[in-house]
Amino acid sequence: MASRSSRHRSASGTSRHRSASAPSRRRLPMRYLLPSLILVALMAMLMLRGFVHSEILADHRVQPEAAADRVPEKILEGGPVIDTRGDSPTSLEMPKQRLVLTFDDGPDPKWTPKVLDVLKQHNAHAVFFVTGTMASRYPDLVERMVQDGHEVGLHTFNHPDLSLQSQRRIDWELSQNQLALAGAAGIRTSLFRPPYSSFADAMDNKSWPVTEYIGSRGYITIVNNTDSEDWRKPGVDEIIRRATPKGSEGAIVLMHDSGGDRHQTVEALDSLLPQMKKRGYEFDNLTEALGSPSAHTQVTGLDLWKGKAWVYAVQASENTTSVLVVGLAVIGVLVFARFGLMLLLSGVHARRVRRRDFRWGPRPVTEPVSVLVPAYNEAKCIENTVRSLMASRHPIEVIVIDDGSSDGTARIVEGLRLPNVRVVRQLNAGKPAALNRGVANARYDLIVMMDGDTVFEPGTVGELVQPFADPSVGAVAGNAKVGNKDSLIGAWQHIEYVMGFNLDRRMYDILRCMPTIPGAVGAFRRSALERVGGMSDDTLAEDTDITMAMHRDGWRVVYAENARAWTEAPESVQQLWSQRYRWSYGTMQAIWKHRRALIEKGPSGRFGRVGLPLVSLFMVVAPLLAPLIDVFLLYGLFFGPTEKTIGAWLGVLAIQAVCAAYAFRLDRERMTHLISLPLQQLLYRQLMYVVLLQSWITALTGGRLRWQKLRRTGVVGSAPGSVPGGASGSVPGSVPVQRSASGNDRRPVG
């Protein structure tokens, strides 16, 4: 990721002197608007899915039996067709040798086609009482029902017990069900069957007012007088027996084409149809059997388009949810793979570098080092930075490259009059140019680079350059740590630095594909820098760019865990956004710039086929998909199995906590900061997601991202263990004390 530097050039290279704030107020809302709209759209799709899967508004309770003294006698003793549309309610029986097969709760993608196939094979018609939820999800099956000559009736949208509902809810159930029919087949229907209905004589004082109200809305209520009870799965022969009327009586037969395994229903239907036809029965839809006009009317105009829009939205929600489920599976694999690799390989790294006999080379590195400090308007921080370097136990020279500061940064450094500290001034040209200028002015072959807001511990430089005892090492990543971790945002970033960045660097070190030398604390061999052309301003992540270039040139890039540097992390959401937006976009630029490594041979090809995929998966894809964990947490809390959802989320959190605790133990950090880990996972991760999404949008639209100068407070003072009061550190020719790579002993160097 790009360093928290003072550079503030545009991506095109044009110098920009901007204020410490982020981009102009006019552009700020757009940064958040599009990612926020995408999040809202995804949540809307999930809520729509929950709605059409009866995960909200469904009510499966059945009202206990009630008295029936208010139900007209002719209804209780009448037929299964109840018409309450007029002033006087009536009921109708089926004519003799007429069977109307009715199927409830569908359409089902597996069983409804089988039922339709059997009906078509035997040239029979039926009535399908569909729920709006299923009709919305499988509109093609509803359309097939109509095309095959069957009738379709309403069975409400969510299948609630209507005797428990208000008139407003009843109206909604009917209208939403009709909307689904209009979108699926372009029709309206006047047939209705209430959920949990039975024979006419089962009507009571709770269900009768609903039936009357349904009639006032223009519907005929259809119950049944022959129940196959196929939902009990009693066996094919029993279903046939129960579905067969006595003698030559007509009947409305209740069956189901959804709601579970219906293979017995399909088999029973295949036998029942020819048996009853031999007895002279006809299998018609309801209006055919009664000799009345069709129950279907065509929907046109706005109502038709509203229905089609509804069905399209439901299909979109189904497809979106399927994609999100795949994304959730991908992020699950990536998270567990990354945690597994980090735990395994970071442990291997720690054991390797902490062995008492571990050495980078035959002799410790004692040669002097040039420390480069690029600075732009770092007046609040630069004195702390330089004084921390003066406490170094390794011989150094310090070169502060003032990149056109307007706040007197250069004068502050010159006023300190510290030995071996030089100031190089240049017009504002950006951090890469400042670092290249510093390299050109450096006296020594080992170059340490840091930010102007960072402070080093006394042993940092010495620890940072020890790996150069191995001639194959071209660059070294130090251990960047958050200095201002007392705020909530600072604590979250502290967890991220210790858990994510440093465990990652141990893992990448073992895999020999370290993607980034942090700008806050890194070291380079001068010859390696020269071979790859120095620092480049092709991307906004010059530290990732140079690191990848090192790998492709065949150099090893390693991690020095004891080379600690304390940096000032952003203290507001706006500044954090600006920083991470630049890091994410710059990382994408670097990956794209070095994409040819995928097809090259030698060290470049190895990095391209190992490093680039890991960086792309773990630093770009995984953070982009990670919020799906929380999206499905919310979805599960409201619509799904709440207990299982919470358990799964807590399980993921527990794994993260184990990794974080292990990282804190390796870095010898206090565990108390992990108290805010759950909140970090809920809030901080969403911010990182939106930042990364905005970076993707910028990249895909060809937008250019400008550098922004973060506000500095100078809150990070002397590093732990440094000499207070600006005491001078080691100078060339002195004999510093160098800590070993294990950190367990001290010995003179040289």
Stockholm file with secondary structure:
# STOCKHOLM 1.0

chainA/1-750         MASRSSRHRSASGTSRHRSASAPSRRRLPMRYLLPSLILVALMAMLMLRGFVHSEILADHRVQPEAAADRVPEKILEGGPVIDTRGDSPTSLEMPKQRLVLTFDDGPDPKWTPKVLDVLKQHNAHAVFFVTGTMASRYPDLVERMVQDGHEVGLHTFNHPDLSLQSQRRIDWELSQNQLALAGAAGIRTSLFRPPYSSFADAMDNKSWPVTEYIGSRGYITIVNNTDSEDWRKPGVDEIIRRATPKGSEGAIVLMHDSGGDRHQTVEALDSLLPQMKKRGYEFDNLTEALGSPSAHTQVTGLDLWKGKAWVYAVQASENTTSVLVVGLAVIGVLVFARFGLMLLLSGVHARRVRRRDFRWGPRPVTEPVSVLVPAYNEAKCIENTVRSLMASRHPIEVIVIDDGSSDGTARIVEGLRLPNVRVVRQLNAGKPAALNRGVANARYDLIVMMDGDTVFEPGTVGELVQPFADPSVGAVAGNAKVGNKDSLIGAWQHIEYVMGFNLDRRMYDILRCMPTIPGAVGAFRRSALERVGGMSDDTLAEDTDITMAMHRDGWRVVYAENARAWTEAPESVQQLWSQRYRWSYGTMQAIWKHRRALIEKGPSGRFGRVGLPLVSLFMVVAPLLAPLIDVFLLYGLFFGPTEKTIGAWLGVLAIQAVCAAYAFRLDRERMTHLISLPLQQLLYRQLMYVVLLQSWITALTGGRLRWQKLRRTGVVGSAPGSVPGGASGSVPGSVPVQRSASGNDRRPVG
#=GR chainA/1-750 SS CCCCCSCCBCTTSCBCCCCSSCSCTTTHHHHHHHHHHHHHHHHHHHHHHHHHTTSSSCCCCCCCCCCCTTSCHHHHTSCSEEECSSSSCEEECCCTTEEEEEEESCCCTTHHHHHHHHHHHTTCCEEEEECHHHHHHCHHHHHHHHHTTCEEEECCSSCCCGGGSCHHHHHHHHHHHHHHHHHHHSEEECEECCTTCCCGGGCCTTTHHHHHHHHHTTCEEECCSEECCGGGCCCHHHHHHHHSCSTTCCEEEEEESSSSCCHHHHHHHHHHHHHHHHTTCEECCHHHHHTCCCSEEECCHHHHHHHHHHHHHHHHHHHHHHHHHHHHHHHHHHHHHHHHHHHHHHHHHHHHHTSTTCCSSSSCCCSCEEEEEEESSCTTTHHHHHHHHHTCSSCEEEEEEEESCSSSHHHHHHHHCCTTEEEEEECSCCHHHHHHHHHHHCCSSEEEEECTTEEECTTHHHHHHGGGGSTTEEEEEEEEEESCCSSHHHHHHHHIIIIIIIHHHHHHHHHTCCCCCCTTEEEEEHHHHHHTTSCCCSSSCHHHHHHHHHHHTTCEEEEEEEEEEEECCCCSHHHHHHHHHHHHHHHHHHHHHTGGGGTCCHHHHHIIIIIHHHHIIIIIIHHHHTHHHHHHHHHHHHTSCHHHHHHHHHHHHHHHHHHHHHHHHHTTCCGGGGGGHHHIIIIIHHHHHHHHHHHHHHHHTTCCCCCCCCCCCCCCCSCTTCCGGGCCCCCTTSCCEEECTTSSCEEECC
#=GC SS_cons         CCCCCSCCBCTTSCBCCCCSSCSCTTTHHHHHHHHHHHHHHHHHHHHHHHHHTTSSSCCCCCCCCCCCTTSCHHHHTSCSEEECSSSSCEEECCCTTEEEEEEESCCCTTHHHHHHHHHHHTTCCEEEEECHHHHHHCHHHHHHHHHTTCEEEECCSSCCCGGGSCHHHHHHHHHHHHHHHHHHHSEEECEECCTTCCCGGGCCTTTHHHHHHHHHTTCEEECCSEECCGGGCCCHHHHHHHHSCSTTCCEEEEEESSSSCCHHHHHHHHHHHHHHHHTTCEECCHHHHHTCCCSEEECCHHHHHHHHHHHHHHHHHHHHHHHHHHHHHHHHHHHHHHHHHHHHHHHHHHHHHTSTTCCSSSSCCCSCEEEEEEESSCTTTHHHHHHHHHTCSSCEEEEEEEESCSSSHHHHHHHHCCTTEEEEEECSCCHHHHHHHHHHHCCSSEEEEECTTEEECTTHHHHHHGGGGSTTEEEEEEEEEESCCSSHHHHHHHHIIIIIIIHHHHHHHHHTCCCCCCTTEEEEEHHHHHHTTSCCCSSSCHHHHHHHHHHHTTCEEEEEEEEEEEECCCCSHHHHHHHHHHHHHHHHHHHHHTGGGGTCCHHHHHIIIIIHHHHIIIIIIHHHHTHHHHHHHHHHHHTSCHHHHHHHHHHHHHHHHHHHHHHHHHTTCCGGGGGGHHHIIIIIHHHHHHHHHHHHHHHHTTCCCCCCCCCCCCCCCSCTTCCGGGCCCCCTTSCCEEECTTSSCEEECC
//
